[in-house]
Amino acid sequence: MSFFMHFSFQQFVSAFFVLFAIIDIPGSIPIILSLRKRGKKIYPLKAALLSLIIFVIFFYVGDAFLTLFGVDISSFAVAGSLIIFVMALEMILDIKIFKDTEDAPKDSTFFPVVFPLIAGAGALTTLLSIRAQFASINILLAVLCNIFIIYFVLRLTKKIEHILGAGSIYMLQKFFGIILLAISVKLFTTNLTRIIEEFILSGRL
């Protein structure tokens, strides 16, 4: 009962917009459309449920899980930023870096949609960082609301493409590719700096 007593509308709204900005599901629409044009399958409900499971698990045991494998959150974020960087290059330069092989699964719901686009390094790192600012109930409700938005956006991508048209989608792909590139660079530089600082403080560098 005390869990629900900590609900704060202001905290909920703040956590919601922080997560919405970093997940940026509207900005992923060009990537999703591109994957579907390549014959990849993306299941909205499956993507939403997998994202929710990852967010909830990571919220409670993220630190312990990474520690189990000897990985800190900064290293995790750097790894995720590299994947995002490559995906951004594909969008901007119209090149295909992630090659499809004969045995490659047609289902792209988990990779790259759920990870790293939705529940990627940036979103998971943010989720851990806002635990110190907001009560758990407010963060979890914010996650749930974002999941609903993710589901509806994934479900309506074809209608969005029909409304906007191929030309607009192409321009959006370039624009959000640059945004995605900037996010990856920021993730990389910020967390690489933290890793170097930790090495210096520990006397290993």
Secondary structure in CASP SS format (residue, H / E / C, confidence):
PFRMAT SS
TARGET T0000
AUTHOR 0000-0000-0000
METHOD secondary structure of the structure
MODEL  1
M C 1.00
S H 1.00
F H 1.00
F H 1.00
M H 1.00
H C 1.00
F C 1.00
S C 1.00
F H 1.00
Q H 1.00
Q H 1.00
F H 1.00
V H 1.00
S H 1.00
A H 1.00
F H 1.00
F H 1.00
V H 1.00
L H 1.00
F H 1.00
A H 1.00
I H 1.00
I H 1.00
D C 1.00
I C 1.00
P H 1.00
G H 1.00
S H 1.00
I H 1.00
P H 1.00
I H 1.00
I H 1.00
L H 1.00
S H 1.00
L H 1.00
R H 1.00
K H 1.00
R C 1.00
G C 1.00
K C 1.00
K E 1.00
I C 1.00
Y C 1.00
P H 1.00
L H 1.00
K H 1.00
A H 1.00
A H 1.00
L H 1.00
L H 1.00
S H 1.00
L H 1.00
I H 1.00
I H 1.00
F H 1.00
V H 1.00
I H 1.00
F H 1.00
F H 1.00
Y H 1.00
V H 1.00
G H 1.00
D H 1.00
A H 1.00
F H 1.00
L H 1.00
T H 1.00
L H 1.00
F C 1.00
G C 1.00
V C 1.00
D C 1.00
I H 1.00
S H 1.00
S H 1.00
F H 1.00
A H 1.00
V H 1.00
A H 1.00
G H 1.00
S H 1.00
L H 1.00
I H 1.00
I H 1.00
F H 1.00
V H 1.00
M H 1.00
A H 1.00
L H 1.00
E H 1.00
M H 1.00
I H 1.00
L H 1.00
D C 1.00
I C 1.00
K C 1.00
I C 1.00
F C 1.00
K C 1.00
D C 1.00
T C 1.00
E C 1.00
D C 1.00
A C 1.00
P C 1.00
K C 1.00
D E 1.00
S C 1.00
T H 1.00
F H 1.00
F H 1.00
P H 1.00
V H 1.00
V H 1.00
F H 1.00
P H 1.00
L H 1.00
I H 1.00
A C 1.00
G C 1.00
A H 1.00
G H 1.00
A H 1.00
L H 1.00
T H 1.00
T H 1.00
L H 1.00
L H 1.00
S H 1.00
I H 1.00
R H 1.00
A H 1.00
Q C 1.00
F C 1.00
A C 1.00
S H 1.00
I H 1.00
N H 1.00
I H 1.00
L H 1.00
L H 1.00
A H 1.00
V H 1.00
L H 1.00
C H 1.00
N H 1.00
I H 1.00
F H 1.00
I H 1.00
I H 1.00
Y H 1.00
F H 1.00
V H 1.00
L H 1.00
R H 1.00
L C 1.00
T H 1.00
K H 1.00
K H 1.00
I H 1.00
E H 1.00
H H 1.00
I H 1.00
L H 1.00
G C 1.00
A H 1.00
G H 1.00
S H 1.00
I H 1.00
Y H 1.00
M H 1.00
L H 1.00
Q H 1.00
K H 1.00
F H 1.00
F H 1.00
G H 1.00
I H 1.00
I H 1.00
L H 1.00
L H 1.00
A H 1.00
I H 1.00
S H 1.00
V H 1.00
K H 1.00
L H 1.00
F H 1.00
T H 1.00
T H 1.00
N H 1.00
L H 1.00
T H 1.00
R H 1.00
I H 1.00
I H 1.00
E H 1.00
E H 1.00
F H 1.00
I H 1.00
L H 1.00
S H 1.00
G C 1.00
R C 1.00
L C 1.00
END
